Amino acid sequence: MIKVTEFKLSNNYDDGFLGFAINSRKKSARNINRLSPFIRRRYQVYEQTILRFNKRPTDSNLLKHHDMLVDYFGDRAPSKIKEQLNERRERRLRHCPYCGKPCKPRILDHFLPKSKWPEFSIFPNNLVNQCESCSSKKGNDYYCDESNVVKFVHPYFFDILTHVRVDFDLKVYNPLQLFDVDIKVRFIISNKLKSRHRKRVRLHLRELSVSSYAEKYARIKYEEKLDEADVQATDMVFLLTEQQKVLKKLSPNCWEAALYKSMLNNHAIKQYLINKSPK
């Protein structure tokens, strides 16, 4: 996964979002103004809530204002808030901060779900870029009663997800049928992390079912590269080697780089690529 702790705003700063809401032309702006002291008070405890990952967050005392508060995040949000939200969606990210999937993660996830804590619906530290796969899995889940810990790791406040290395195991049973391959993924968590953080990372990966879409991604990319080798007069071994070097510089635990490494380490696959290279 990639490091995005620089996106965390210090001192519980709201980046002007609440001010944009109060000064907007929406009919509810006056009500937002009345609630603003209570909302800002909640902003003050947000960081403590995230850092105390082994404690269930206190329930919101603003749930009765849910629809009004969440309305400032949706399609009917004031233009200045929309601009800020779009800037965050279009951040120059090449990987999902939650799972590491190579993509442009344009979905803004509410780490504390807005359905349960609507006061954080436009709080910047609660808005985390994520991919569609993570979005479909995370939903409104947050706390695991079985483990007595938060299910997911907030990548703005913790860099522990960057201590995960991805490894793909490719098994080819017939060198003449390379598309019939068994692909498994392993997530190797650094021993440098404390035991409680390794447990948190494992729970995070399990709750998001990252293995399932990592393997799906690897299969699609693997087949693409075999097709390229079949139709292009290119030294694919050299190309994959160079691409792997570049990708690892962008992210040391890049899925794509890990896949190319596994392809090149597999004798049958590498020999196929060599045979397809121009003489």
MIVOBA-847539 format. One record per residue: residue number from 1; x negated, y, z of N, C-alpha, C, O in turn; chain. Coordinates in steps of 0.1 Angstrom, whole numbers, always signed. Atoms other than C-alpha are relative to their C-alpha. Layout:
MIVOBA-847539
[marpa NUM,[X,Y,Z],[X,Y,Z],[X,Y,Z],[X,Y,Z],A]
...
END
This chain:
MIVOBA-847539
[marpa 1,[-8,-12,+0],[+0,+0,+0],[-9,+13,+0],[-21,+12,+3],A]
[marpa 2,[+7,-12,+1],[-10,+36,-4],[+1,+8,+12],[+11,+7,+20],A]
[marpa 3,[-1,-9,-11],[-18,+62,+22],[+7,+12,-3],[+3,+19,-12],A]
[marpa 4,[-8,-12,+3],[+8,+90,+24],[+2,+7,+13],[+11,+15,+15],A]
[marpa 5,[-1,-7,-13],[+2,+102,+60],[-1,+15,-2],[+4,+23,+7],A]
[marpa 6,[+1,-14,+2],[-6,+136,+45],[+13,+7,-3],[+14,+19,-2],A]
[marpa 7,[-13,-6,+2],[+31,+141,+37],[+7,+3,+12],[+17,+10,+12],A]
[marpa 8,[-7,-3,-12],[+40,+143,+73],[-2,+15,+4],[-13,+19,+4],A]
[marpa 9,[+1,-14,-4],[+48,+178,+83],[-1,+1,+15],[+6,-5,+23],A]
[marpa 10,[+3,-1,-14],[+34,+188,+117],[+10,+10,+7],[+17,+17,+1],A]
[marpa 11,[-8,-9,-9],[+52,+206,+146],[+15,-1,-3],[+22,+9,-1],A]
[marpa 12,[-15,+2,+3],[+86,+191,+135],[+5,+11,-9],[+17,+14,-8],A]
[marpa 13,[-4,-10,+10],[+87,+217,+107],[+10,-5,-10],[+8,-17,-15],A]
[marpa 14,[-10,+5,+9],[+117,+214,+85],[-1,+6,-14],[+7,+3,-23],A]
[marpa 15,[+3,-4,+13],[+102,+231,+55],[+10,+9,-6],[+12,+11,-18],A]
[marpa 16,[-10,-9,+5],[+130,+256,+53],[+13,-6,-4],[+23,+2,-7],A]
[marpa 17,[-12,+7,+5],[+157,+230,+45],[+12,+6,+8],[+22,+9,+2],A]
[marpa 18,[-11,-4,-8],[+179,+240,+74],[+4,+15,-3],[+16,+18,-3],A]
[marpa 19,[-3,-14,+4],[+176,+277,+66],[+7,+1,-13],[+16,+9,-15],A]
[marpa 20,[-7,+0,+13],[+186,+270,+30],[+14,-4,+2],[+23,+1,-5],A]
[marpa 21,[-14,+4,-2],[+217,+252,+43],[+8,+11,+7],[+19,+14,+2],A]
[marpa 22,[-7,-10,-7],[+226,+280,+67],[+3,+12,-9],[+14,+18,-8],A]
[marpa 23,[-2,-12,+9],[+222,+307,+40],[+6,-3,-14],[+6,+6,-22],A]
[marpa 24,[-6,+4,+13],[+239,+288,+12],[+14,+6,-1],[+19,+12,+9],A]
[marpa 25,[-14,-5,+2],[+273,+297,-2],[+10,-11,+2],[+22,-9,+0],A]
[marpa 26,[-10,+11,-3],[+289,+264,+9],[+9,+5,+11],[+5,+12,+20],A]
[marpa 27,[-10,-4,-10],[+320,+268,+29],[-4,-5,+14],[-1,+2,+24],A]
[marpa 28,[+4,+5,-13],[+304,+247,+57],[-12,+7,+6],[-17,+3,+17],A]
[marpa 29,[+13,-6,-4],[+273,+270,+60],[+2,+6,+14],[-7,+5,+22],A]
[marpa 30,[-2,-6,-13],[+289,+288,+90],[+0,-10,+11],[-6,-8,+22],A]
[marpa 31,[+1,+11,-10],[+294,+255,+108],[-14,-5,+2],[-17,-9,+13],A]
[marpa 32,[+14,+5,-1],[+259,+244,+100],[-8,+10,+9],[-16,+6,+17],A]
[marpa 33,[+7,-10,-8],[+247,+277,+116],[+3,-2,+15],[-6,-1,+23],A]
[marpa 34,[-4,+3,-14],[+267,+269,+148],[-7,-12,+5],[-11,-13,+17],A]
[marpa 35,[+6,+13,-4],[+252,+234,+149],[-15,+1,+0],[-22,-8,+6],A]
[marpa 36,[+15,+0,+2],[+216,+245,+141],[-8,-1,+13],[-18,-8,+12],A]
[marpa 37,[+8,+2,-12],[+204,+247,+177],[+0,-15,+4],[-11,-20,+9],A]
[marpa 38,[+0,+14,-4],[+215,+211,+183],[-8,-8,-10],[-14,-18,-7],A]
[marpa 39,[+8,+7,+10],[+200,+200,+150],[-15,+2,+2],[-22,-8,+1],A]
[marpa 40,[+14,-2,-2],[+167,+216,+157],[-5,-7,+13],[-16,-12,+13],A]
[marpa 41,[+4,+8,-12],[+167,+200,+192],[-2,-15,-4],[-11,-21,+2],A]
[marpa 42,[+2,+13,+5],[+171,+167,+174],[-13,-2,-8],[-20,-12,-7],A]
[marpa 43,[+13,+1,+7],[+142,+175,+151],[-12,-1,+10],[-22,-7,+6],A]
[marpa 44,[+11,+0,-10],[+120,+180,+182],[-3,-14,+5],[-14,-16,+10],A]
[marpa 45,[+2,+13,-6],[+125,+144,+193],[-2,-10,-11],[-4,-22,-8],A]
[marpa 46,[+2,+10,+11],[+121,+128,+158],[-13,-7,+1],[-13,-19,+0],A]
[marpa 47,[+13,+6,+0],[+84,+122,+160],[-1,-10,+12],[-6,-21,+10],A]
[marpa 48,[+0,+10,-11],[+87,+106,+195],[+8,-12,-3],[+4,-23,+1],A]
[marpa 49,[-8,+12,+4],[+115,+84,+182],[-7,-9,-9],[-6,-22,-7],A]
[marpa 50,[+7,+9,+9],[+94,+71,+154],[-12,-7,+6],[-15,-19,+4],A]
[marpa 51,[+11,+5,-6],[+63,+66,+175],[+3,-11,+10],[-5,-20,+13],A]
[marpa 52,[-4,+10,-10],[+82,+46,+201],[+8,-11,-8],[+20,-13,-6],A]
[marpa 53,[-6,+10,+9],[+88,+18,+176],[+6,-12,+7],[+13,-20,+1],A]
[marpa 54,[-6,+11,-7],[+96,-7,+203],[+12,+4,+9],[+16,-4,+18],A]
[marpa 55,[-12,-5,-7],[+125,+13,+216],[+11,+3,-10],[+9,+10,-20],A]
[marpa 56,[-12,-3,+8],[+160,+15,+201],[+3,+15,+1],[+4,+20,+12],A]
[marpa 57,[-3,-14,+0],[+167,+51,+191],[+13,+3,+7],[+22,-5,+6],A]
[marpa 58,[-13,-4,-6],[+194,+69,+211],[+10,+3,-12],[+6,+8,-22],A]
[marpa 59,[-10,-2,+10],[+226,+72,+192],[+2,+15,-3],[-1,+24,+6],A]
[marpa 60,[-2,-14,+3],[+234,+105,+174],[+12,+5,+7],[+22,-2,+8],A]
[marpa 61,[-11,-7,-6],[+256,+130,+191],[+7,+9,-10],[+15,+17,-6],A]
[marpa 62,[-6,-9,+10],[+265,+146,+158],[+7,-9,-11],[+10,-4,-22],A]
[marpa 63,[-6,+9,+10],[+282,+116,+141],[+14,+6,-5],[+18,+3,-16],A]
[marpa 64,[-13,-6,+5],[+315,+135,+140],[-1,+10,-11],[+9,+14,-17],A]
[marpa 65,[+3,-10,+11],[+299,+160,+117],[-7,-7,-12],[-13,+0,-20],A]
[marpa 66,[+7,+8,+10],[+285,+132,+95],[+2,+5,-15],[-8,+9,-21],A]
[marpa 67,[-3,-3,+14],[+302,+141,+62],[-5,+14,-4],[-11,+16,-14],A]
[marpa 68,[+4,-14,+3],[+294,+178,+64],[-16,+0,-1],[-21,+7,-9],A]
[marpa 69,[+14,+0,+0],[+257,+172,+73],[-6,-7,-12],[-15,-2,-19],A]
[marpa 70,[+5,+8,+12],[+251,+145,+46],[+3,+7,-13],[-4,+5,-23],A]
[marpa 71,[-4,-7,+12],[+268,+167,+20],[-11,+9,-5],[-12,+13,-17],A]
[marpa 72,[+11,-9,+4],[+237,+189,+20],[-12,-8,-6],[-21,-2,-11],A]
[marpa 73,[+10,+8,+7],[+216,+160,+7],[+5,-5,-14],[-3,-8,-22],A]
[marpa 74,[-5,+6,+12],[+239,+148,-21],[+1,+9,-12],[-6,+19,-13],A]
[marpa 75,[-2,-7,+13],[+250,+160,-55],[+4,+15,+2],[+2,+23,-6],A]
[marpa 76,[-6,-14,-2],[+267,+191,-40],[-9,+8,+9],[-5,+18,+15],A]
[marpa 77,[+10,-8,-8],[+236,+203,-21],[-3,+13,-6],[-2,+14,-18],A]
[marpa 78,[+3,-14,+6],[+227,+240,-25],[-12,-2,-9],[-21,-10,-7],A]
[marpa 79,[+11,+0,+11],[+203,+247,-54],[-14,-1,+6],[-22,-8,+1],A]
[marpa 80,[+14,+0,-6],[+173,+255,-32],[-4,-13,+7],[-15,-17,+6],A]
[marpa 81,[+3,+13,-6],[+176,+222,-13],[-2,-10,-11],[-11,-19,-10],A]
[marpa 82,[+2,+10,+11],[+180,+203,-46],[-14,+2,-6],[-20,-8,-9],A]
[marpa 83,[+14,-2,+6],[+148,+219,-59],[-10,-6,+9],[-19,-13,+4],A]
[marpa 84,[+10,+6,-9],[+129,+208,-28],[+1,-15,+0],[-9,-22,+0],A]
[marpa 85,[-2,+14,+1],[+144,+173,-30],[-6,-6,-13],[-13,-16,-13],A]
[marpa 86,[+5,+4,+13],[+135,+170,-67],[-16,+0,+0],[-22,-9,-5],A]
[marpa 87,[+15,-1,-1],[+99,+181,-59],[-5,-12,+7],[-16,-18,+3],A]
[marpa 88,[+5,+11,-8],[+96,+153,-34],[+2,-13,-8],[-6,-22,-7],A]
[marpa 89,[-2,+12,+8],[+111,+127,-58],[-10,-1,-11],[-14,-12,-15],A]
[marpa 90,[+10,+0,+11],[+86,+137,-85],[-14,+1,+5],[-23,+5,-3],A]
[marpa 91,[+14,+0,-5],[+55,+135,-63],[-8,-9,-9],[-4,-19,-15],A]
[marpa 92,[+9,+8,+8],[+25,+121,-81],[-5,-13,+7],[-16,-14,+11],A]
[marpa 93,[+3,+13,-6],[+27,+86,-67],[+0,-10,-10],[+9,-10,-19],A]
[marpa 94,[+1,+11,+9],[+17,+55,-86],[+5,-13,+6],[+7,-23,-1],A]
[marpa 95,[-4,+12,-7],[+28,+30,-60],[+11,+4,+10],[+11,+15,+15],A]
[marpa 96,[-10,-2,-10],[+57,+26,-36],[-7,-1,+14],[-15,-10,+17],A]
[marpa 97,[+6,+0,-14],[+46,+36,+0],[+4,-12,+9],[-3,-15,+18],A]
[marpa 98,[-6,+11,-9],[+68,+8,+15],[-6,-13,-4],[-9,-21,+5],A]
[marpa 99,[+4,+14,+4],[+56,-22,-6],[-12,+0,-8],[-19,-11,-9],A]
[marpa 100,[+12,+0,+9],[+28,-11,-29],[+2,-3,-14],[-7,-4,-22],A]
[marpa 101,[-3,+3,+14],[+46,-19,-61],[-4,+11,-9],[-1,+22,-7],A]
[marpa 102,[+4,-10,+10],[+31,-1,-91],[+12,+6,-7],[+19,-2,-14],A]
[marpa 103,[-12,-6,+6],[+58,+23,-102],[+0,+15,+4],[-9,+20,+11],A]
[marpa 104,[-2,-14,-4],[+70,+59,-98],[+12,+0,+10],[+23,-1,+6],A]
[marpa 105,[-11,+2,-10],[+90,+57,-65],[+8,+13,+2],[+4,+22,+10],A]
[marpa 106,[-8,-13,+0],[+117,+84,-71],[+11,+0,+10],[+18,+11,+11],A]
[marpa 107,[-11,+0,-10],[+142,+73,-45],[-5,+6,+13],[-16,+2,+18],A]
[marpa 108,[+4,-6,-13],[+141,+94,-13],[+8,-8,+11],[+20,-6,+12],A]
[marpa 109,[-7,+8,-10],[+149,+70,+15],[+0,+8,+13],[-9,+15,+17],A]
[marpa 110,[-1,-6,-14],[+162,+82,+49],[-5,-11,+9],[+1,-21,+12],A]
[marpa 111,[+6,+10,-8],[+139,+63,+72],[+9,-3,+12],[+12,-15,+14],A]
[marpa 112,[-11,+2,-9],[+164,+68,+100],[+12,+2,-8],[+15,+13,-12],A]
[marpa 113,[-12,+0,+9],[+196,+60,+81],[+9,+12,+3],[+13,+14,+14],A]
[marpa 114,[-9,-12,-2],[+217,+91,+75],[+14,-4,+4],[+22,+4,+9],A]
[marpa 115,[-13,+4,-4],[+248,+70,+81],[+1,-1,+15],[+12,+1,+21],A]
[marpa 116,[+0,+1,-15],[+238,+66,+118],[-6,+13,+6],[-2,+16,+18],A]
[marpa 117,[+6,-12,-5],[+217,+98,+122],[+1,+11,-10],[-9,+15,-16],A]
[marpa 118,[-2,-9,+11],[+232,+124,+99],[-8,+13,+2],[-11,+20,-8],A]
[marpa 119,[+8,-13,-3],[+212,+153,+116],[-13,+0,-7],[-19,+10,-9],A]
[marpa 120,[+13,+1,+7],[+181,+140,+98],[+1,-2,-15],[-8,-6,-22],A]
[marpa 121,[-3,+2,+15],[+197,+139,+63],[-8,+9,-9],[-12,+5,-20],A]
[marpa 122,[+9,-9,+8],[+176,+169,+51],[-13,+3,+8],[-19,+13,+5],A]
[marpa 123,[+12,-2,-8],[+147,+166,+76],[-12,-6,-8],[-12,-18,-10],A]
[marpa 124,[+11,+5,+9],[+115,+163,+54],[-7,-13,+5],[-10,-22,-3],A]
[marpa 125,[+8,+12,-5],[+97,+138,+77],[+8,-13,+0],[+3,-24,+1],A]
[marpa 126,[-8,+12,+1],[+127,+115,+74],[+2,-5,-15],[+9,-15,-17],A]
[marpa 127,[-2,+3,+14],[+126,+115,+36],[-13,-6,-6],[-23,+0,-8],A]
[marpa 128,[+12,+8,+5],[+102,+88,+22],[+3,-5,-14],[+13,-12,-16],A]
[marpa 129,[-2,+5,+13],[+97,+80,-14],[-1,-16,+0],[-9,-21,+8],A]
[marpa 130,[+1,+15,+0],[+104,+43,-22],[+5,-4,-14],[+11,+3,-21],A]
[marpa 131,[-5,+6,+13],[+111,+20,-52],[+14,-5,+1],[+19,-6,+12],A]
[marpa 132,[-13,+6,+0],[+144,+6,-62],[+1,-13,+7],[+12,-16,+14],A]
[marpa 133,[+0,+13,-7],[+135,-28,-49],[+1,+1,+15],[+9,-5,+22],A]
[marpa 134,[+0,-3,-14],[+128,-15,-14],[+13,+6,+4],[+19,+3,+15],A]
[marpa 135,[-13,-7,-3],[+159,+7,-15],[+11,-10,+1],[+20,-9,+10],A]
[marpa 136,[-11,+10,-1],[+182,-23,-22],[-1,-9,+12],[+9,-14,+16],A]
[marpa 137,[+2,+9,-12],[+167,-42,+7],[+2,+7,+13],[+8,+2,+23],A]
[marpa 138,[+0,-7,-13],[+163,-16,+34],[+14,+5,+4],[+18,+2,+15],A]
[marpa 139,[-14,-4,-4],[+198,+0,+33],[+0,+7,+12],[-7,+16,+15],A]
[marpa 140,[-3,-7,-13],[+211,+11,+67],[-6,-8,+11],[-4,-4,+23],A]
[marpa 141,[+7,+8,-11],[+190,-15,+87],[-11,+9,+6],[-17,+17,-1],A]
[marpa 142,[+11,-8,-6],[+166,-1,+112],[-7,-8,+11],[-19,-10,+11],A]
[marpa 143,[+6,+6,-12],[+161,-20,+145],[+3,-15,+0],[+14,-19,-3],A]
[marpa 144,[-1,+14,-1],[+155,-57,+150],[+2,-4,+15],[-7,-3,+23],A]
[marpa 145,[-3,+4,-14],[+172,-69,+182],[-8,-13,+4],[-11,-15,+16],A]
[marpa 146,[+7,+12,-3],[+155,-103,+179],[-15,+3,+5],[-20,-4,+14],A]
[marpa 147,[+14,-3,-3],[+120,-88,+180],[-2,+12,+9],[-13,+15,+13],A]
[marpa 148,[+0,-13,-8],[+129,-56,+199],[-10,+10,-5],[-19,+15,+2],A]
[marpa 149,[+9,-9,+7],[+111,-35,+174],[+7,+5,-13],[+15,-1,-18],A]
[marpa 150,[-5,-6,+13],[+118,-12,+144],[-3,-10,-11],[-15,-15,-11],A]
[marpa 151,[+3,+9,+11],[+121,-33,+113],[-10,+4,-10],[-17,-4,-16],A]
[marpa 152,[+9,-5,+10],[+101,-10,+91],[-10,+9,+5],[-9,+15,+16],A]
[marpa 153,[+11,-9,-3],[+69,+10,+92],[+2,+13,-7],[+3,+13,-19],A]
[marpa 154,[-1,-13,+6],[+71,+47,+86],[-13,+4,-5],[-22,+7,+3],A]
[marpa 155,[+13,-2,+6],[+43,+54,+62],[-6,+14,+2],[-18,+17,+0],A]
[marpa 156,[+6,-13,-3],[+40,+91,+71],[-6,+1,+14],[-16,+8,+16],A]
[marpa 157,[+5,+0,-14],[+33,+83,+108],[-10,-10,+3],[-17,-9,+12],A]
[marpa 158,[+9,+11,-2],[+14,+51,+105],[-7,-4,-13],[+0,-4,-24],A]
[marpa 159,[+7,+4,+12],[-13,+40,+80],[-2,-15,-1],[-10,-20,-8],A]
[marpa 160,[+3,+15,-2],[-11,+3,+90],[+3,-8,-13],[-2,-19,-15],A]
[marpa 161,[-3,+7,+13],[+4,-7,+56],[-11,+0,-9],[-12,-8,-18],A]
[marpa 162,[+12,+0,+9],[-28,+3,+39],[-10,-11,+3],[-20,-13,-4],A]
[marpa 163,[+9,+11,-4],[-45,-26,+57],[+5,-13,-5],[+1,-24,+0],A]
[marpa 164,[-6,+12,+6],[-26,-51,+36],[-7,-2,-13],[-7,+7,-22],A]
[marpa 165,[+6,+3,+13],[-45,-68,+8],[+9,-11,-7],[+14,-20,-1],A]
[marpa 166,[-9,+8,+8],[-25,-85,-20],[-9,-10,-8],[-19,-7,-14],A]
[marpa 167,[+8,+10,+7],[-37,-118,-35],[+11,-9,-7],[+20,-14,-1],A]
[marpa 168,[-9,+9,+7],[-19,-138,-63],[-7,-13,-3],[-19,-14,-7],A]
[marpa 169,[+5,+13,+3],[-24,-175,-67],[+7,-5,-13],[+20,-7,-13],A]
[marpa 170,[-6,+5,+12],[-18,-187,-103],[-4,-14,-3],[-16,-18,-3],A]
[marpa 171,[+3,+14,+2],[-15,-224,-110],[+6,-4,-14],[+18,-3,-17],A]
[marpa 172,[-4,+4,+13],[-14,-236,-146],[-2,-15,-1],[-12,-21,+1],A]
[marpa 173,[+0,+14,+0],[-5,-272,-150],[-4,-6,-14],[-8,-18,-15],A]
[marpa 174,[+3,+5,+13],[-10,-275,-188],[-7,+12,-8],[+0,+22,-10],A]
[marpa 175,[+7,-11,+7],[-37,-253,-206],[+6,+4,-13],[+4,+15,-18],A]
[marpa 176,[-7,-3,+13],[-16,-255,-237],[+13,+7,+2],[+20,+11,-8],A]
[marpa 177,[-13,-7,-3],[+15,-240,-220],[-3,+9,+12],[+2,+7,+23],A]
[marpa 178,[+3,-10,-11],[+2,-210,-201],[+11,+8,+5],[+11,+13,+16],A]
[marpa 179,[-12,-7,-5],[+36,-195,-198],[+7,-7,+11],[+15,-2,+19],A]
[marpa 180,[-5,+9,-10],[+45,-224,-176],[-9,+1,+12],[-17,-8,+14],A]
[marpa 181,[+9,-2,-10],[+27,-210,-146],[+7,+2,+13],[+18,+8,+14],A]
[marpa 182,[-6,-2,-13],[+34,-211,-109],[-7,+12,+7],[-20,+11,+9],A]
[marpa 183,[+6,-12,-6],[+28,-177,-92],[+4,+2,+14],[+16,+3,+17],A]
[marpa 184,[-3,-2,-14],[+26,-172,-55],[-8,+12,+5],[-19,+15,+0],A]
[marpa 185,[+7,-12,-5],[+17,-140,-36],[-3,-2,+15],[+4,-8,+22],A]
[marpa 186,[+3,+0,-14],[-1,-137,-3],[-4,+14,+4],[-10,+21,-3],A]
[marpa 187,[+3,-13,-5],[-3,-106,+18],[-10,-2,+12],[-6,-8,+22],A]
[marpa 188,[+10,+2,-10],[-35,-106,+39],[-2,+13,+8],[-6,+23,+3],A]
[marpa 189,[+0,-12,-9],[-34,-83,+69],[-13,+0,+7],[-18,-10,+13],A]
[marpa 190,[+14,-1,-6],[-67,-70,+82],[+1,-3,+15],[+10,+1,+22],A]
[marpa 191,[+2,+3,-15],[-79,-83,+116],[-3,+13,+8],[-4,+12,+20],A]
[marpa 192,[+4,-12,-7],[-89,-47,+123],[+12,+6,+8],[+11,+14,+17],A]
[marpa 193,[-12,-5,-6],[-53,-40,+132],[+3,-8,+13],[+0,-19,+14],A]
[marpa 194,[-3,+6,-12],[-41,-47,+167],[+12,-10,-2],[+19,-9,-12],A]
[marpa 195,[-10,+10,+2],[-18,-77,+171],[+14,+5,-1],[+21,+0,-10],A]
[marpa 196,[-13,-5,+1],[+13,-57,+177],[+3,+7,-14],[+14,+6,-19],A]
[marpa 197,[-2,-6,+13],[+7,-38,+144],[+1,-10,-11],[+8,-9,-21],A]
[marpa 198,[-1,+11,+10],[+1,-70,+125],[+14,-6,+0],[+19,-9,-11],A]
[marpa 199,[-13,+6,-1],[+34,-83,+137],[+10,+10,-7],[+19,+6,-13],A]
[marpa 200,[-9,-10,+7],[+51,-50,+126],[-1,-1,-15],[+9,+0,-22],A]
[marpa 201,[+1,+1,+15],[+36,-53,+91],[+6,-13,-5],[+13,-12,-16],A]
[marpa 202,[-6,+12,+5],[+47,-89,+88],[+15,+1,+0],[+22,-3,-10],A]
[marpa 203,[-14,-3,-1],[+82,-79,+99],[+5,+9,-12],[+15,+6,-18],A]
[marpa 204,[-2,-10,+11],[+82,-50,+74],[+1,-7,-13],[+10,-5,-21],A]
[marpa 205,[+1,+7,+13],[+72,-72,+45],[+11,-10,-1],[+17,-12,-12],A]
[marpa 206,[-10,+10,+0],[+97,-99,+55],[+14,+6,-2],[+22,+1,-10],A]
[marpa 207,[-13,-6,+1],[+127,-76,+59],[+2,+6,-14],[+14,+7,-18],A]
[marpa 208,[-1,-6,+14],[+120,-60,+25],[-1,-11,-11],[+1,-8,-22],A]
[marpa 209,[+2,+11,+9],[+115,-94,+9],[-10,+3,-11],[-8,+1,-23],A]
[marpa 210,[+10,-5,+10],[+84,-80,-8],[-6,-11,-8],[-8,-10,-20],A]
[marpa 211,[+5,+11,+8],[+71,-114,-18],[+8,-3,-12],[+2,-6,-23],A]
[marpa 212,[-9,+4,+11],[+101,-121,-40],[-2,+9,-12],[-4,+5,-23],A]
[marpa 213,[+1,-8,+12],[+97,-90,-62],[-14,+3,-3],[-17,+8,-14],A]
[marpa 214,[+14,+0,+4],[+59,-90,-60],[-3,-11,-10],[-10,-9,-20],A]
[marpa 215,[+2,+11,+9],[+60,-124,-77],[+7,+2,-13],[+2,-2,-24],A]
[marpa 216,[-7,-3,+13],[+86,-113,-102],[-8,+10,-8],[-9,+9,-20],A]
[marpa 217,[+8,-9,+7],[+65,-83,-110],[-13,-6,-7],[-16,-4,-18],A]
[marpa 218,[+12,+7,+5],[+34,-105,-114],[+3,-8,-13],[-5,-8,-22],A]
[marpa 219,[-4,+9,+11],[+52,-129,-138],[+2,+9,-13],[-3,+6,-23],A]
[marpa 220,[-3,-9,+11],[+64,-100,-160],[-13,+5,-6],[-15,+5,-18],A]
[marpa 221,[+13,-6,+5],[+29,-84,-162],[-9,-11,-6],[-16,-8,-16],A]
[marpa 222,[+8,+11,+5],[+12,-118,-167],[+4,-3,-14],[-4,-5,-23],A]
[marpa 223,[-5,+3,+14],[+34,-126,-197],[-3,+11,-10],[-5,+8,-21],A]
[marpa 224,[+3,-12,+9],[+29,-91,-211],[-15,-1,-5],[-18,+1,-17],A]
[marpa 225,[+14,+0,+4],[-9,-96,-211],[-3,-12,-9],[-11,-11,-18],A]
[marpa 226,[+2,+12,+9],[-7,-131,-227],[+6,+4,-14],[+0,+0,-24],A]
[marpa 227,[-5,-4,+13],[+15,-116,-254],[-9,+10,-7],[-11,+9,-19],A]
[marpa 228,[+10,-10,+5],[-10,-87,-259],[-12,-8,-6],[-16,-4,-17],A]
[marpa 229,[+12,+8,+5],[-38,-112,-263],[+3,-7,-13],[-5,-10,-21],A]
[marpa 230,[-4,+8,+11],[-18,-131,-288],[+2,+8,-13],[+0,+3,-24],A]
[marpa 231,[-3,-8,+11],[-10,-102,-311],[-10,+11,-3],[-10,+17,-14],A]
[marpa 232,[+10,-11,+2],[-39,-77,-306],[-14,-6,-2],[-17,-15,+5],A]
[marpa 233,[+14,+4,+1],[-74,-81,-318],[-9,+7,+10],[-16,+17,+7],A]
[marpa 234,[+6,-7,-11],[-88,-71,-285],[-7,-10,+9],[-3,-21,+11],A]
[marpa 235,[+7,+8,-10],[-114,-85,-260],[+7,+2,+13],[+4,+11,+21],A]
[marpa 236,[-9,-2,-11],[-88,-90,-233],[-8,-3,+13],[-4,+3,+24],A]
[marpa 237,[+8,+2,-12],[-114,-103,-208],[-7,+13,+4],[-6,+17,+16],A]
[marpa 238,[+7,-13,-2],[-134,-71,-211],[+11,+11,+5],[+9,+18,+14],A]
[marpa 239,[-11,-10,-2],[-101,-50,-211],[+5,-2,+15],[+7,+8,+22],A]
[marpa 240,[-6,+2,-14],[-87,-66,-179],[-11,+2,+11],[-7,+7,+21],A]
[marpa 241,[+11,-3,-9],[-121,-64,-162],[-1,+15,+3],[-2,+20,+14],A]
[marpa 242,[+1,-15,-1],[-123,-26,-169],[+13,+6,+7],[+12,+15,+15],A]
[marpa 243,[-13,-5,-6],[-86,-20,-160],[+0,-3,+15],[+5,+5,+23],A]
[marpa 244,[+0,+4,-14],[-91,-39,-127],[-9,+10,+8],[-5,+14,+19],A]
[marpa 245,[+9,-9,-7],[-120,-16,-118],[+7,+14,+2],[+6,+20,+13],A]
[marpa 246,[-7,-13,-1],[-100,+16,-125],[+11,-1,+10],[+13,+8,+18],A]
[marpa 247,[-12,+1,-9],[-69,+4,-107],[-4,-1,+14],[+3,+4,+23],A]
[marpa 248,[+4,+2,-14],[-88,-6,-76],[-5,+14,+6],[-4,+16,+18],A]
[marpa 249,[+4,-14,-5],[-102,+30,-74],[+12,+8,+4],[+12,+16,+13],A]
[marpa 250,[-12,-7,-3],[-67,+43,-75],[+7,-5,+13],[+12,+3,+21],A]
[marpa 251,[-6,+6,-12],[-55,+19,-48],[-8,-13,+2],[-7,-22,-6],A]
[marpa 252,[+8,+12,-2],[-78,-8,-32],[+9,-12,+2],[+3,-23,+1],A]
[marpa 253,[-8,+12,-1],[-48,-31,-27],[+11,+0,-11],[+23,-4,-8],A]
[marpa 254,[-9,-1,+11],[-31,-26,-61],[+4,-14,-5],[-4,-22,-7],A]
[marpa 255,[-6,+12,+5],[-8,-54,-73],[-6,-4,-13],[-10,-15,-16],A]
[marpa 256,[+5,+3,+14],[-19,-51,-109],[-14,-4,+0],[-18,-14,-7],A]
[marpa 257,[+14,+4,+0],[-56,-52,-101],[-1,-14,+6],[-10,-22,+1],A]
[marpa 258,[+0,+14,-6],[-50,-83,-79],[+4,-10,-10],[-2,-21,-10],A]
[marpa 259,[-4,+9,+10],[-32,-100,-107],[-11,-3,-10],[-13,-14,-14],A]
[marpa 260,[+10,+1,+10],[-59,-93,-132],[-12,-8,+5],[-18,-16,-2],A]
[marpa 261,[+11,+7,-6],[-85,-106,-108],[+3,-15,+0],[-5,-24,-3],A]
[marpa 262,[-4,+14,+0],[-65,-139,-104],[+0,-6,-14],[-4,-18,-15],A]
[marpa 263,[+0,+5,+14],[-61,-142,-142],[-14,-3,-4],[-17,-14,-11],A]
[marpa 264,[+14,+2,+5],[-98,-138,-148],[-7,-11,+8],[-17,-17,+3],A]
[marpa 265,[+6,+11,-8],[-106,-163,-120],[+5,-14,-3],[+0,-24,+1],A]
[marpa 266,[-6,+13,+4],[-84,-190,-135],[-7,-4,-13],[-6,+3,-23],A]
[marpa 267,[+8,+4,+12],[-105,-210,-160],[+8,-2,-12],[+4,+3,-23],A]
[marpa 268,[-9,+2,+12],[-76,-220,-183],[+4,+13,-6],[+4,+15,-18],A]
[marpa 269,[-5,-13,+5],[-63,-184,-186],[-11,+7,-6],[-10,+13,-17],A]
[marpa 270,[+11,-7,+5],[-97,-169,-190],[-5,-6,-14],[-8,+2,-23],A]
[marpa 271,[+4,+6,+12],[-106,-194,-217],[+10,+3,-12],[+5,+5,-23],A]
[marpa 272,[-10,-4,+10],[-74,-186,-236],[-2,+14,-5],[-2,+17,-17],A]
[marpa 273,[+3,-14,+4],[-82,-149,-235],[-12,+1,-8],[-13,+9,-18],A]
[marpa 274,[+13,+0,+8],[-117,-156,-248],[+3,-5,-14],[-2,+1,-24],A]
[marpa 275,[-2,+5,+13],[-104,-177,-276],[+8,+9,-9],[+8,+9,-21],A]
[marpa 276,[-8,-10,+7],[-80,-149,-286],[-7,+12,-4],[-3,+21,-11],A]
[marpa 277,[+8,-12,+2],[-107,-123,-286],[-6,+0,-15],[-9,-11,-20],A]
[marpa 278,[+6,-1,+13],[-121,-111,-320],[-14,-6,+0],[-21,-3,+9],A]
[marpa 279,[+13,+6,+1],[-151,-130,-331],[-11,+10,-5],[-23,+6,-7],A]
END
